[in-house]
Amino acid sequence: MTTPPGTVVYTLTNWADTTHPDHGLLRAGVELSHREAEAFHGHPDFSEPFEGIFAEACRGEYYDRDFVVLRDDAPDGEVRGFLQVLYPLSDNTHLGFVWSEAQGRDTDLTVALLAEAERLAAARGRTSIMEWTDHREAADGEPVLDAATGAGRINPTDSLAAAYLACGWELEQTERHSILPLPVDQEMLDRFAAQSRAVAHPAYELVSWVDRTPDELLAGHARLNQAMSTDVPHGELDMEETVHTPERVRYNEDTLAAANKGYLAVAARHCESGEIVGFTRVDYPHVWPEAVFQAATLVLDGHRGHRLGMWMKADLLTRLRELRPDARRLHTWNASENDHMLSINVALGFEVRTVVAAWQKKLTPIHT
């Protein structure tokens, strides 16, 4: 791999040791990614505290990972790039999920990081790597790179897009990143909830919880999470079903808590069977009260067509007003193929902000 002149790629093999210099480099890499995200988005919502990222990384039951920094080739050289490659251990064991960030979104720096991600993933026997990147919508008259599926136009001369194309990645899907300004008009939410309840009730009812799933709903929550891994449109991304068990639900909840995050969930319960058949969930960092993130929304096949999606979302937004009174932005991501969920989000007032590109590259694994 060729790195830009004056820089060196450094793999952090001792990042978990808080007394080792690698730990400081990991922190510097995360801080770089935060600066770049805030510069692009205009707010710090994606600047997750380092302590939360570190706490999550230290939990290795379901994922392993590599961390890399690209820094100036000098003692105490400035960190100019950051890379994480995440490796699922219990399913999708052919994949590596990439998180890369280059100073100033520089193309040459990004190319160096992507080449290192490819090398590391192939050395672990992975056959596909993928990453999601944020872009401004291509303006009228600009060149456009079409994805296999999705909506939103990417300019192939954009510095990030140019890097992925130079490294042989494929643009497989584009998604809409939208923001709902909070709080939402309560009269509108009450109206949507009443209209939806009139269709769904008494066959269905809503239940909710904060941070920890009630024991009696744990198996149903796991089933919904597993369905979410295949029901959400993924285009041609090489992703298989993610196995979820009650134990994995608890693991995820404990991981959120360790990262100083909370979540709110609202689920639809089928009254005759007692099973929860749909849910919507948002996560939020406790240290940043203005930001909320849509984590999941799903209604199981066979229970669609009863306005459960809108009922759950209207109820969640009403509860969120009391739970997070200082929240100002709810982020969500939708593939254009998911037209029903898009229609709900548009009705609620979500506004499109960026286009998210899903990139993929197939690898030849290196067996050592």
Number of C-alpha atoms within 10 A of each C-alpha: 11 12 17 15 9 10 20 20 22 15 18 18 13 14 22 15 11 10 10 13 12 21 18 15 24 25 18 19 27 24 18 20 24 20 17 19 18 14 12 15 15 9 12 17 21 17 18 19 17 17 13 17 16 18 16 18 18 14 13 11 11 12 16 15 17 18 23 25 27 28 22 18 14 10 7 9 13 16 23 24 29 29 25 21 23 20 23 18 14 12 16 17 17 21 26 28 19 24 19 25 29 25 17 16 18 16 19 19 24 30 24 22 28 24 15 21 26 24 17 21 27 22 15 17 18 22 20 23 26 24 20 18 16 21 22 16 18 18 11 8 6 13 14 16 15 17 20 14 19 24 19 24 24 25 19 18 15 15 16 23 22 17 23 22 15 12 15 12 19 18 25 21 25 29 25 23 20 21 22 19 16 20 18 17 13 13 9 13 20 15 12 20 20 14 14 19 21 13 15 20 14 11 14 22 18 20 14 18 13 15 15 17 19 12 10 9 16 18 19 22 25 19 19 23 23 16 19 18 16 13 16 15 17 20 17 13 19 17 17 14 13 16 15 19 17 17 12 15 19 15 15 14 18 16 19 20 19 17 21 18 19 18 23 22 26 25 32 26 21 19 14 9 10 13 17 25 23 26 27 22 21 22 20 23 23 16 11 17 15 18 22 26 19 17 16 17 21 23 24 15 11 7 15 13 11 17 19 28 22 23 26 29 24 25 21 21 23 18 16 21 16 11 13 18 13 15 19 17 19 22 20 21 20 20 22 18 16 13 11 10 17 17 12 16 19 13 12 20 15 20 16 16 16 20 23 26 25 24 23 24 19 17 17 14 18 14 8 6
